Amino acid sequence: MWLDYQGEKDCYLGQVHSIEHPDFPEKEKPVRAIFNNRSEYVKPIDANSCKLYFTSKFDMKLNALASMMEGKGSEGQEKWFKEFSKQCGK
């Protein structure tokens, strides 16, 4: 997480990726997805608005129909955006 990213006041860059840790070994059930990269960049426009850039690449480690994966993946993204907006006071 970088606050005031590249010297720009109130800009934020966050980046997440999965790691291996002996206290939390990989499991077969439930399957744990691996985040290759998840990043968000927030840049204020004015006192009441901002731009948000978001990217996410992950391996769900499942062999399933694309339509099922799109539904489950989009539900998680929607939940994240709603919580993000709530924290921003919207």
PyMOL CGO cylinders between C-alpha atoms (Angstrom):
from pymol import cmd
from pymol.cgo import CYLINDER

trace = [
    CYLINDER, 0.00, 0.00, 0.00, 1.36, 3.39, -0.99, 0.3, 1, 1, 1, 1, 1, 1,
    CYLINDER, 1.36, 3.39, -0.99, -0.29, 6.58, 0.27, 0.3, 1, 1, 1, 1, 1, 1,
    CYLINDER, -0.29, 6.58, 0.27, 0.35, 9.89, -1.52, 0.3, 1, 1, 1, 1, 1, 1,
    CYLINDER, 0.35, 9.89, -1.52, 1.60, 7.73, -4.39, 0.3, 1, 1, 1, 1, 1, 1,
    CYLINDER, 1.60, 7.73, -4.39, 4.43, 9.33, -6.38, 0.3, 1, 1, 1, 1, 1, 1,
    CYLINDER, 4.43, 9.33, -6.38, 4.05, 12.50, -4.34, 0.3, 1, 1, 1, 1, 1, 1,
    CYLINDER, 4.05, 12.50, -4.34, 0.43, 13.11, -5.37, 0.3, 1, 1, 1, 1, 1, 1,
    CYLINDER, 0.43, 13.11, -5.37, -1.53, 14.12, -2.27, 0.3, 1, 1, 1, 1, 1, 1,
    CYLINDER, -1.53, 14.12, -2.27, -4.30, 11.70, -1.29, 0.3, 1, 1, 1, 1, 1, 1,
    CYLINDER, -4.30, 11.70, -1.29, -3.55, 9.30, -4.17, 0.3, 1, 1, 1, 1, 1, 1,
    CYLINDER, -3.55, 9.30, -4.17, -3.46, 5.66, -3.11, 0.3, 1, 1, 1, 1, 1, 1,
    CYLINDER, -3.46, 5.66, -3.11, -2.03, 2.58, -4.78, 0.3, 1, 1, 1, 1, 1, 1,
    CYLINDER, -2.03, 2.58, -4.78, -2.67, -0.84, -3.27, 0.3, 1, 1, 1, 1, 1, 1,
    CYLINDER, -2.67, -0.84, -3.27, -1.41, -4.18, -4.54, 0.3, 1, 1, 1, 1, 1, 1,
    CYLINDER, -1.41, -4.18, -4.54, -2.17, -7.70, -3.29, 0.3, 1, 1, 1, 1, 1, 1,
    CYLINDER, -2.17, -7.70, -3.29, -0.80, -11.07, -4.35, 0.3, 1, 1, 1, 1, 1, 1,
    CYLINDER, -0.80, -11.07, -4.35, -0.90, -14.55, -2.85, 0.3, 1, 1, 1, 1, 1, 1,
    CYLINDER, -0.90, -14.55, -2.85, 2.04, -16.03, -1.00, 0.3, 1, 1, 1, 1, 1, 1,
    CYLINDER, 2.04, -16.03, -1.00, 2.82, -19.45, 0.42, 0.3, 1, 1, 1, 1, 1, 1,
    CYLINDER, 2.82, -19.45, 0.42, 3.02, -19.73, 4.20, 0.3, 1, 1, 1, 1, 1, 1,
    CYLINDER, 3.02, -19.73, 4.20, 3.61, -22.89, 6.27, 0.3, 1, 1, 1, 1, 1, 1,
    CYLINDER, 3.61, -22.89, 6.27, 0.87, -21.96, 8.76, 0.3, 1, 1, 1, 1, 1, 1,
    CYLINDER, 0.87, -21.96, 8.76, -1.70, -21.87, 5.94, 0.3, 1, 1, 1, 1, 1, 1,
    CYLINDER, -1.70, -21.87, 5.94, -0.92, -24.71, 3.53, 0.3, 1, 1, 1, 1, 1, 1,
    CYLINDER, -0.92, -24.71, 3.53, -2.81, -25.20, 0.29, 0.3, 1, 1, 1, 1, 1, 1,
    CYLINDER, -2.81, -25.20, 0.29, -6.05, -27.20, 0.72, 0.3, 1, 1, 1, 1, 1, 1,
    CYLINDER, -6.05, -27.20, 0.72, -8.16, -29.33, -1.57, 0.3, 1, 1, 1, 1, 1, 1,
    CYLINDER, -8.16, -29.33, -1.57, -11.43, -28.31, 0.13, 0.3, 1, 1, 1, 1, 1, 1,
    CYLINDER, -11.43, -28.31, 0.13, -12.27, -25.52, 0.23, 0.3, 1, 1, 1, 1, 1, 1,
    CYLINDER, -12.27, -25.52, 0.23, -10.12, -24.60, -2.74, 0.3, 1, 1, 1, 1, 1, 1,
    CYLINDER, -10.12, -24.60, -2.74, -8.26, -21.36, -2.18, 0.3, 1, 1, 1, 1, 1, 1,
    CYLINDER, -8.26, -21.36, -2.18, -7.80, -19.10, -5.19, 0.3, 1, 1, 1, 1, 1, 1,
    CYLINDER, -7.80, -19.10, -5.19, -4.42, -17.60, -5.94, 0.3, 1, 1, 1, 1, 1, 1,
    CYLINDER, -4.42, -17.60, -5.94, -4.21, -13.88, -6.61, 0.3, 1, 1, 1, 1, 1, 1,
    CYLINDER, -4.21, -13.88, -6.61, -1.61, -13.27, -9.29, 0.3, 1, 1, 1, 1, 1, 1,
    CYLINDER, -1.61, -13.27, -9.29, -2.27, -9.56, -8.98, 0.3, 1, 1, 1, 1, 1, 1,
    CYLINDER, -2.27, -9.56, -8.98, -4.96, -7.38, -7.53, 0.3, 1, 1, 1, 1, 1, 1,
    CYLINDER, -4.96, -7.38, -7.53, -4.39, -3.65, -7.63, 0.3, 1, 1, 1, 1, 1, 1,
    CYLINDER, -4.39, -3.65, -7.63, -6.37, -0.52, -7.04, 0.3, 1, 1, 1, 1, 1, 1,
    CYLINDER, -6.37, -0.52, -7.04, -5.44, 3.10, -7.64, 0.3, 1, 1, 1, 1, 1, 1,
    CYLINDER, -5.44, 3.10, -7.64, -7.52, 5.95, -6.23, 0.3, 1, 1, 1, 1, 1, 1,
    CYLINDER, -7.52, 5.95, -6.23, -7.02, 9.53, -7.37, 0.3, 1, 1, 1, 1, 1, 1,
    CYLINDER, -7.02, 9.53, -7.37, -9.11, 12.42, -6.04, 0.3, 1, 1, 1, 1, 1, 1,
    CYLINDER, -9.11, 12.42, -6.04, -10.84, 14.65, -8.57, 0.3, 1, 1, 1, 1, 1, 1,
    CYLINDER, -10.84, 14.65, -8.57, -12.30, 17.14, -6.11, 0.3, 1, 1, 1, 1, 1, 1,
    CYLINDER, -12.30, 17.14, -6.11, -13.55, 17.21, -2.50, 0.3, 1, 1, 1, 1, 1, 1,
    CYLINDER, -13.55, 17.21, -2.50, -16.49, 14.88, -3.29, 0.3, 1, 1, 1, 1, 1, 1,
    CYLINDER, -16.49, 14.88, -3.29, -15.29, 12.54, -6.03, 0.3, 1, 1, 1, 1, 1, 1,
    CYLINDER, -15.29, 12.54, -6.03, -12.41, 10.40, -7.17, 0.3, 1, 1, 1, 1, 1, 1,
    CYLINDER, -12.41, 10.40, -7.17, -11.34, 8.04, -9.93, 0.3, 1, 1, 1, 1, 1, 1,
    CYLINDER, -11.34, 8.04, -9.93, -10.81, 4.39, -9.12, 0.3, 1, 1, 1, 1, 1, 1,
    CYLINDER, -10.81, 4.39, -9.12, -8.80, 2.06, -11.31, 0.3, 1, 1, 1, 1, 1, 1,
    CYLINDER, -8.80, 2.06, -11.31, -9.05, -1.61, -10.39, 0.3, 1, 1, 1, 1, 1, 1,
    CYLINDER, -9.05, -1.61, -10.39, -7.53, -4.75, -11.84, 0.3, 1, 1, 1, 1, 1, 1,
    CYLINDER, -7.53, -4.75, -11.84, -7.67, -8.33, -10.66, 0.3, 1, 1, 1, 1, 1, 1,
    CYLINDER, -7.67, -8.33, -10.66, -6.09, -11.48, -12.05, 0.3, 1, 1, 1, 1, 1, 1,
    CYLINDER, -6.09, -11.48, -12.05, -6.51, -14.71, -10.14, 0.3, 1, 1, 1, 1, 1, 1,
    CYLINDER, -6.51, -14.71, -10.14, -6.57, -18.47, -10.53, 0.3, 1, 1, 1, 1, 1, 1,
    CYLINDER, -6.57, -18.47, -10.53, -9.72, -19.96, -8.98, 0.3, 1, 1, 1, 1, 1, 1,
    CYLINDER, -9.72, -19.96, -8.98, -8.20, -23.46, -9.27, 0.3, 1, 1, 1, 1, 1, 1,
    CYLINDER, -8.20, -23.46, -9.27, -11.50, -24.91, -10.42, 0.3, 1, 1, 1, 1, 1, 1,
    CYLINDER, -11.50, -24.91, -10.42, -12.59, -26.69, -13.54, 0.3, 1, 1, 1, 1, 1, 1,
    CYLINDER, -12.59, -26.69, -13.54, -16.05, -25.21, -13.98, 0.3, 1, 1, 1, 1, 1, 1,
    CYLINDER, -16.05, -25.21, -13.98, -18.26, -23.66, -16.61, 0.3, 1, 1, 1, 1, 1, 1,
    CYLINDER, -18.26, -23.66, -16.61, -17.32, -20.11, -17.55, 0.3, 1, 1, 1, 1, 1, 1,
    CYLINDER, -17.32, -20.11, -17.55, -20.84, -18.85, -16.78, 0.3, 1, 1, 1, 1, 1, 1,
    CYLINDER, -20.84, -18.85, -16.78, -20.60, -20.18, -13.21, 0.3, 1, 1, 1, 1, 1, 1,
    CYLINDER, -20.60, -20.18, -13.21, -17.19, -18.58, -12.70, 0.3, 1, 1, 1, 1, 1, 1,
    CYLINDER, -17.19, -18.58, -12.70, -18.38, -15.23, -14.02, 0.3, 1, 1, 1, 1, 1, 1,
    CYLINDER, -18.38, -15.23, -14.02, -21.26, -15.20, -11.52, 0.3, 1, 1, 1, 1, 1, 1,
    CYLINDER, -21.26, -15.20, -11.52, -19.17, -16.12, -8.48, 0.3, 1, 1, 1, 1, 1, 1,
    CYLINDER, -19.17, -16.12, -8.48, -16.30, -13.82, -9.45, 0.3, 1, 1, 1, 1, 1, 1,
    CYLINDER, -16.30, -13.82, -9.45, -18.58, -10.88, -10.11, 0.3, 1, 1, 1, 1, 1, 1,
    CYLINDER, -18.58, -10.88, -10.11, -20.36, -11.35, -6.76, 0.3, 1, 1, 1, 1, 1, 1,
    CYLINDER, -20.36, -11.35, -6.76, -17.05, -10.99, -4.92, 0.3, 1, 1, 1, 1, 1, 1,
    CYLINDER, -17.05, -10.99, -4.92, -16.07, -7.92, -6.93, 0.3, 1, 1, 1, 1, 1, 1,
    CYLINDER, -16.07, -7.92, -6.93, -19.46, -6.31, -6.33, 0.3, 1, 1, 1, 1, 1, 1,
    CYLINDER, -19.46, -6.31, -6.33, -19.14, -6.92, -2.59, 0.3, 1, 1, 1, 1, 1, 1,
    CYLINDER, -19.14, -6.92, -2.59, -15.67, -5.32, -2.59, 0.3, 1, 1, 1, 1, 1, 1,
    CYLINDER, -15.67, -5.32, -2.59, -16.90, -2.21, -4.45, 0.3, 1, 1, 1, 1, 1, 1,
    CYLINDER, -16.90, -2.21, -4.45, -19.90, -1.81, -2.13, 0.3, 1, 1, 1, 1, 1, 1,
    CYLINDER, -19.90, -1.81, -2.13, -17.67, -2.02, 0.94, 0.3, 1, 1, 1, 1, 1, 1,
    CYLINDER, -17.67, -2.02, 0.94, -15.18, 0.39, -0.64, 0.3, 1, 1, 1, 1, 1, 1,
    CYLINDER, -15.18, 0.39, -0.64, -17.97, 2.90, -1.34, 0.3, 1, 1, 1, 1, 1, 1,
    CYLINDER, -17.97, 2.90, -1.34, -19.30, 2.49, 2.20, 0.3, 1, 1, 1, 1, 1, 1,
    CYLINDER, -19.30, 2.49, 2.20, -15.86, 3.29, 3.63, 0.3, 1, 1, 1, 1, 1, 1,
    CYLINDER, -15.86, 3.29, 3.63, -15.73, 6.38, 1.41, 0.3, 1, 1, 1, 1, 1, 1,
    CYLINDER, -15.73, 6.38, 1.41, -19.01, 7.58, 2.93, 0.3, 1, 1, 1, 1, 1, 1,
    CYLINDER, -19.01, 7.58, 2.93, -21.17, 6.92, -0.14, 0.3, 1, 1, 1, 1, 1, 1,
]
cmd.load_cgo(trace, "trace")
